[in-house]
Amino acid sequence: MLKIIKDNNRNVKTINPVAVFCFVVILIAIGLLKNFEMISDAVAIIGLIIGLFLLASIKIADQWEKAVVLRMGKFRGLRGPGIFMIIPIVDRIDNFIDQRVRVTDFKAEETLTKDTVPVNVDAVVYWTVWDVEKSALEVQEYVNAVYFIAQTCLRDTIGKHELADLLQNREKIGETLQKILDEHTNPWGITCQNVGIKDIVIPPALADAMSKQAQAERERQARIILGTAETEIAEKFAQASKNYHENPVALQLRGMNMLFEGLKEKGSLVIVPSSALESMNLGAIGGLTALGETKANN
């Protein structure tokens, strides 16, 4: 469906307060002079014609715009900003062109990516008219032209990228799109300063599948990390067992430390395998510890 964008400046400002003021002043002056019979009818008619001339010839352009003046259908020049005059009937103002930065929203609906995924992409382009003469003479409706060329370039850009690339590199794609648009609009006297990708909408079914895929990937990574940790722990235990096998005193010291840590908290329970009791002599150590506590209590 085609989208037509209205250019608010297209409505030519045919009447302005200055021209109306001058016309009213002339009418009042003619009425007063005629009332006192100081002028003739011919002079009054000439004064009325002058008032109508000023009413049609005085024009005003705002600070941010330029007026395109045509004389007998040919380009005469640019006028403004500020007050200026034209020759009625001979001259005509075709348009007032705004030179401020403008913002245009555009979108690409149901466009296939490089990996054949349908997406809806919303974007915005910031652009401005830098050459009023070119924009007036080279393109008929430059506002609509910018919109449609931006939409076309966006569709082409989507077709050259995969979905993952679109989602991850929005800024890079926006910069590429801005350069392409600038190349197309520069001959019209228009420059595109920036392009932003606002939103990328994918089908709900695909979004659900991608969510499940991401969840499965996170679970896989968690299991890999857990398995790696178990492997490292096993290697450390194997290395420790070799050290304890070669140094029984170190094993006994380790046993004492385990017992101390277990008895440090009141009411704690330590379960130690019988083989560990024999190898580390924990029974004797526990008895000595209990005896020491009994003596201390007495």
Secondary structure as the mmCIF struct_conf table of DSSP 4:
data_model
#
loop_
_struct_conf.conf_type_id
_struct_conf.id
_struct_conf.beg_label_comp_id
_struct_conf.beg_label_asym_id
_struct_conf.beg_label_seq_id
_struct_conf.end_label_comp_id
_struct_conf.end_label_asym_id
_struct_conf.end_label_seq_id
HELX_LH_PP_P HELX_LH_PP_P1 ILE A 4 LYS A 6
HELX_RH_3T_P HELX_RH_3T_P1 ASN A 8 ARG A 10
BEND BEND1 ASN A 11 ASN A 11
HELX_RH_AL_P HELX_RH_AL_P1 PRO A 17 ASN A 35
TURN_TY1_P TURN_TY1_P1 PHE A 36 GLU A 37
BEND BEND2 ILE A 39 ILE A 39
HELX_RH_AL_P HELX_RH_AL_P2 ASP A 41 SER A 57
STRN STRN1 ILE A 58 ALA A 61
TURN_TY1_P TURN_TY1_P2 GLN A 63 TRP A 64
STRN STRN2 GLU A 65 ARG A 71
TURN_TY1_P TURN_TY1_P3 MET A 72 GLY A 73
STRN STRN3 LYS A 74 ARG A 79
BEND BEND3 PRO A 81 PRO A 81
STRN STRN4 GLY A 82 MET A 85
TURN_TY1_P TURN_TY1_P4 PRO A 88 VAL A 90
STRN STRN5 ASP A 91 ASP A 98
BEND BEND4 ARG A 100 ARG A 100
STRN STRN6 ARG A 102 LEU A 112
TURN_TY1_P TURN_TY1_P5 LYS A 114 ASP A 115
BEND BEND5 THR A 116 THR A 116
STRN STRN7 PRO A 118 VAL A 129
BEND BEND6 TRP A 130 TRP A 130
HELX_RH_AL_P HELX_RH_AL_P3 VAL A 132 LEU A 137
TURN_TY1_P TURN_TY1_P6 GLU A 138 GLU A 138
BEND BEND7 GLN A 140 GLN A 140
HELX_RH_AL_P HELX_RH_AL_P4 TYR A 142 GLY A 159
TURN_TY1_P TURN_TY1_P7 LYS A 160 LYS A 160
BEND BEND8 HIS A 161 HIS A 161
HELX_RH_AL_P HELX_RH_AL_P5 LEU A 163 GLN A 168
HELX_RH_AL_P HELX_RH_AL_P6 ARG A 170 THR A 185
HELX_RH_3T_P HELX_RH_3T_P2 ASN A 186 TRP A 188
TURN_TY1_P TURN_TY1_P8 GLY A 189 GLY A 189
STRN STRN8 ILE A 190 VAL A 201
HELX_RH_AL_P HELX_RH_AL_P7 PRO A 204 GLU A 246
HELX_RH_AL_P HELX_RH_AL_P8 PRO A 248 LEU A 263
BEND BEND9 LYS A 264 GLU A 265
TURN_TY1_P TURN_TY1_P9 LYS A 266 GLY A 267
HELX_RH_AL_P HELX_RH_AL_P9 SER A 274 MET A 280
TURN_TY1_P TURN_TY1_P10 ASN A 281 ASN A 281
HELX_RH_AL_P HELX_RH_AL_P10 LEU A 282 ASN A 297
#
